[in-house]
Amino acid sequence: MRAEGANAGRGAGALQVALGALIGATGSLCGIGGGLFATPLQHYGLGVPLPRAVATSLAVVFCTATSSTLSEAVRGDSIVPWTLALATLPGALLGTQLGAVVAQRLPVRPLKALFCVVFLLVSARMVLAGEADAPAAELGARAPLWVAPLLGLVAGVVVPVLGIGGGLLLVPGALFLAPDLGFAGARGFSLSVAVFTSARALWLRSRAGLVDLDRGLRLGAGCAAGALGGVALSRLPAALGAGQVIFVGILVFSAVRFGRDALRGQD
């Protein structure tokens, strides 16, 4: 019986590493840390309580963002806007600190409703991206660099609240501040900032006892490996388009699940 239990445990661990690799590749390709995928996976797939799933997802975000950013840093064709990322960091770290306070006081039901709304807004933005790119670029050409810390502040708040790296706001925010980056540069910018915001939020949530370190390490190890593939795929226009389609599909599915639970009052 013990041998069967050990084999089952190893099988579950291997599955989590494999899922982490898929999350890391997709998250890196889309410019997010992967928390958008890891939180619903843990909550609905593994039955983990939502606050604990959100906190553990920060390990996924950190591993994906760190692996992606290091890979970008050593590539000769890296287009990560390091100056913009550094200007964004102070506000992002302050926002992460504020978000940790919000996360401790926000009940589960409103959190699910917040997930639902954010997922729907982001999916709609991605579907309409083709129509919205031109005016966004025109505005972005006049955006001053001092706006970057404000963008970081807002994005940082959602990191510990939603268990993500802030890419939901950082990717479109980068396109507003520097539209010449394109989606490829914006995703690199988002992931570079997420290294620091997710690390800070992970530390804060770990101190609160909400992070499952074993599951976070297994998922995170897979994410770190998968993110390397995501960086390579980001150089292929067709792969970037496919990643956005997959991203929208998962967002809509997750929004429906969270919205249903919020309406039913399920914690």
C-alpha positions as CSV (number, residue, x, y, z in Angstrom):
1,M,0.0,0.0,0.0
2,R,2.8,2.4,0.8
3,A,4.5,1.6,-2.5
4,E,1.3,2.3,-4.3
5,G,0.9,5.6,-2.4
6,A,4.5,6.6,-3.2
7,N,4.1,5.8,-6.9
8,A,0.8,7.8,-7.0
9,G,2.6,10.7,-5.3
10,R,5.5,10.6,-7.8
11,G,3.0,10.4,-10.7
12,A,1.1,13.4,-9.4
13,G,4.4,15.3,-8.9
14,A,5.4,14.5,-12.5
15,L,2.1,15.7,-13.8
16,Q,2.4,19.0,-11.9
17,V,5.9,19.5,-13.4
18,A,4.5,18.8,-16.9
19,L,1.5,21.1,-16.4
20,G,4.0,23.7,-15.1
21,A,6.0,23.4,-18.3
22,L,2.9,24.1,-20.4
23,I,1.9,27.0,-18.1
24,G,5.5,28.4,-18.3
25,A,5.6,28.2,-22.1
26,T,2.2,29.8,-22.6
27,G,2.8,32.4,-19.9
28,S,6.1,33.4,-21.4
29,L,4.7,33.6,-24.9
30,C,1.8,35.8,-23.7
31,G,3.9,38.1,-21.5
32,I,2.4,36.9,-18.2
33,G,3.8,34.8,-15.4
34,G,1.2,32.1,-15.7
35,G,-0.8,32.8,-12.5
36,L,-3.9,33.2,-14.7
37,F,-3.6,29.5,-15.5
38,A,-2.1,28.1,-12.3
39,T,-4.8,29.6,-10.0
40,P,-7.8,28.0,-11.8
41,L,-5.8,24.8,-12.2
42,Q,-5.2,24.5,-8.5
43,H,-8.6,25.7,-7.4
44,Y,-10.8,23.8,-9.8
45,G,-8.6,21.0,-10.8
46,L,-7.0,20.1,-7.5
47,G,-9.6,21.5,-5.1
48,V,-7.2,23.9,-3.4
49,P,-8.9,26.8,-1.5
50,L,-8.7,30.0,-3.6
51,P,-6.6,32.1,-1.2
52,R,-4.0,29.3,-1.0
53,A,-4.2,28.7,-4.8
54,V,-3.6,32.4,-5.4
55,A,-0.6,32.6,-3.1
56,T,1.0,29.4,-4.5
57,S,0.6,30.7,-8.0
58,L,3.0,33.4,-7.2
59,A,5.8,30.8,-7.2
60,V,4.7,29.9,-10.8
61,V,4.8,33.6,-11.8
62,F,8.3,34.1,-10.2
63,C,9.8,31.0,-11.9
64,T,8.3,31.8,-15.3
65,A,9.3,35.5,-15.2
66,T,12.8,34.8,-13.9
67,S,13.5,32.1,-16.5
68,S,12.1,34.2,-19.3
69,T,14.0,37.4,-18.3
70,L,17.3,35.6,-17.9
71,S,16.8,34.0,-21.3
72,E,16.1,37.4,-22.8
73,A,19.1,38.9,-21.2
74,V,21.6,36.5,-22.8
75,R,20.0,36.6,-26.2
76,G,21.5,38.8,-28.9
77,D,18.1,39.7,-30.3
78,S,16.6,40.7,-26.9
79,I,14.2,43.7,-27.2
80,V,13.3,44.1,-23.5
81,P,13.1,47.8,-22.7
82,W,15.3,47.8,-19.6
83,T,15.0,51.5,-19.0
84,L,11.2,51.4,-19.0
85,A,11.3,48.4,-16.7
86,L,13.5,50.1,-14.2
87,A,11.3,53.2,-14.2
88,T,8.3,51.0,-13.5
89,L,9.8,49.0,-10.6
90,P,9.5,51.5,-7.7
91,G,5.7,51.9,-8.2
92,A,5.3,48.2,-8.8
93,L,7.0,47.2,-5.6
94,L,5.0,49.8,-3.6
95,G,1.8,48.5,-5.2
96,T,2.7,44.9,-4.3
97,Q,3.0,45.9,-0.7
98,L,-0.4,47.6,-0.8
99,G,-1.9,44.6,-2.6
100,A,-0.8,42.2,0.1
101,V,-2.9,44.2,2.6
102,V,-5.9,44.1,0.3
103,A,-5.5,40.4,-0.3
104,Q,-5.6,39.7,3.5
105,R,-8.9,41.5,3.9
106,L,-10.8,40.5,0.7
107,P,-13.3,37.6,1.1
108,V,-13.3,34.7,-1.3
109,R,-16.6,35.6,-3.1
110,P,-15.6,39.1,-4.1
111,L,-12.2,37.7,-5.2
112,K,-13.9,35.3,-7.6
113,A,-16.1,38.1,-8.9
114,L,-13.0,40.2,-9.4
115,F,-11.3,37.4,-11.3
116,C,-14.4,37.1,-13.6
117,V,-14.5,40.8,-14.4
118,V,-10.7,41.1,-15.0
119,F,-10.6,38.0,-17.2
120,L,-13.5,39.2,-19.4
121,L,-12.0,42.6,-19.8
122,V,-8.6,41.3,-20.8
123,S,-10.1,38.7,-23.2
124,A,-12.2,41.4,-24.9
125,R,-9.2,43.7,-25.2
126,M,-7.2,40.9,-26.9
127,V,-10.0,40.1,-29.3
128,L,-10.3,43.8,-30.2
129,A,-6.6,44.4,-30.3
130,G,-6.4,44.7,-34.0
131,E,-8.9,47.6,-34.0
132,A,-7.5,49.3,-31.0
133,D,-3.8,49.2,-31.8
134,A,-3.7,52.4,-34.0
135,P,-5.2,54.9,-31.5
136,A,-3.2,53.3,-28.7
137,A,0.0,53.8,-30.6
138,E,-0.9,57.5,-31.3
139,L,-1.5,58.2,-27.7
140,G,1.5,56.2,-26.5
141,A,3.8,58.4,-28.7
142,R,3.1,61.3,-26.3
143,A,3.1,59.5,-23.0
144,P,5.9,60.7,-20.7
145,L,8.2,58.3,-18.9
146,W,7.1,59.4,-15.5
147,V,3.8,57.6,-16.1
148,A,5.7,54.3,-15.8
149,P,5.8,54.3,-11.9
150,L,2.0,54.9,-11.9
151,L,1.5,52.0,-14.2
152,G,3.7,49.9,-11.9
153,L,1.7,51.0,-8.8
154,V,-1.6,49.8,-10.3
155,A,-0.1,46.6,-11.7
156,G,1.7,45.8,-8.5
157,V,-1.5,45.9,-6.4
158,V,-3.1,43.1,-8.4
159,V,-0.1,40.8,-8.0
160,P,-0.8,39.5,-4.5
161,V,-4.6,39.9,-5.0
162,L,-4.9,37.8,-8.1
163,G,-1.7,35.7,-7.8
164,I,-0.4,37.0,-11.1
165,G,2.7,39.0,-12.3
166,G,0.8,42.1,-13.3
167,G,1.0,41.3,-17.0
168,L,-2.7,42.0,-17.5
169,L,-1.9,45.7,-17.1
170,L,1.8,45.8,-17.9
171,V,1.5,44.5,-21.5
172,P,-1.1,47.0,-22.7
173,G,0.5,49.7,-20.5
174,A,3.9,49.2,-22.2
175,L,2.2,49.5,-25.6
176,F,0.7,52.8,-24.4
177,L,4.0,54.2,-23.2
178,A,6.2,52.9,-26.0
179,P,4.0,51.6,-28.9
180,D,7.1,51.0,-31.0
181,L,7.9,48.0,-28.8
182,G,5.2,45.9,-30.4
183,F,3.7,42.9,-28.6
184,A,7.0,41.1,-28.4
185,G,8.8,43.9,-26.6
186,A,5.8,44.5,-24.3
187,R,5.7,40.9,-23.2
188,G,9.5,41.1,-22.4
189,F,8.9,44.2,-20.4
190,S,6.0,42.7,-18.5
191,L,8.0,39.6,-17.5
192,S,11.0,41.6,-16.4
193,V,8.9,43.6,-14.0
194,A,7.1,40.5,-12.8
195,V,10.4,39.0,-11.5
196,F,10.5,41.6,-8.7
197,T,6.8,42.0,-8.0
198,S,6.1,38.3,-7.8
199,A,9.2,37.8,-5.6
200,R,8.0,40.4,-3.2
201,A,4.4,39.2,-3.1
202,L,5.6,35.5,-2.7
203,W,7.6,36.5,0.3
204,L,4.7,38.3,1.9
205,R,2.2,35.5,1.3
206,S,4.7,32.9,2.5
207,R,5.0,34.8,5.8
208,A,1.2,34.6,6.0
209,G,1.4,30.8,5.7
210,L,-0.6,30.6,2.5
211,V,2.0,29.2,0.1
212,D,2.2,25.4,-0.5
213,L,5.9,25.2,-1.1
214,D,6.0,21.6,-2.4
215,R,3.3,22.2,-5.0
216,G,4.8,25.6,-5.9
217,L,8.3,24.1,-6.4
218,R,6.9,21.3,-8.7
219,L,4.9,23.7,-10.8
220,G,7.6,26.3,-10.7
221,A,10.3,23.9,-11.9
222,G,8.2,23.0,-14.9
223,C,7.4,26.7,-15.5
224,A,11.1,27.6,-15.5
225,A,11.8,25.0,-18.2
226,G,8.7,25.8,-20.3
227,A,9.4,29.5,-20.2
228,L,12.6,28.9,-22.2
229,G,10.5,27.4,-25.0
230,G,8.1,30.3,-24.7
231,V,10.9,32.8,-25.3
232,A,12.1,30.9,-28.4
233,L,8.5,30.7,-29.7
234,S,8.0,34.5,-29.2
235,R,10.3,35.1,-32.1
236,L,7.8,33.4,-34.4
237,P,4.9,35.6,-35.5
238,A,2.6,32.6,-36.0
239,A,3.3,31.3,-32.5
240,L,2.6,34.7,-30.9
241,G,-0.8,34.7,-32.6
242,A,-1.6,31.2,-31.5
243,G,-0.6,32.0,-28.0
244,Q,-3.0,34.9,-27.9
245,V,-5.9,32.7,-29.1
246,I,-5.1,30.1,-26.4
247,F,-4.8,32.9,-23.8
248,V,-8.3,34.3,-24.7
249,G,-9.9,30.8,-24.6
250,I,-8.6,30.1,-21.1
251,L,-9.5,33.5,-19.9
252,V,-13.1,33.1,-21.0
253,F,-13.4,29.6,-19.5
254,S,-12.0,30.8,-16.2
255,A,-14.2,33.8,-16.1
256,V,-17.3,31.7,-16.5
257,R,-16.3,29.4,-13.7
258,F,-15.4,32.2,-11.3
259,G,-18.5,34.2,-12.2
260,R,-20.8,31.2,-11.7
261,D,-19.3,30.6,-8.2
262,A,-19.5,34.3,-7.3
263,L,-23.2,34.4,-8.3
264,R,-23.9,31.3,-6.3
265,G,-22.0,32.5,-3.3
266,Q,-19.6,29.6,-3.3
267,D,-16.3,30.1,-1.4
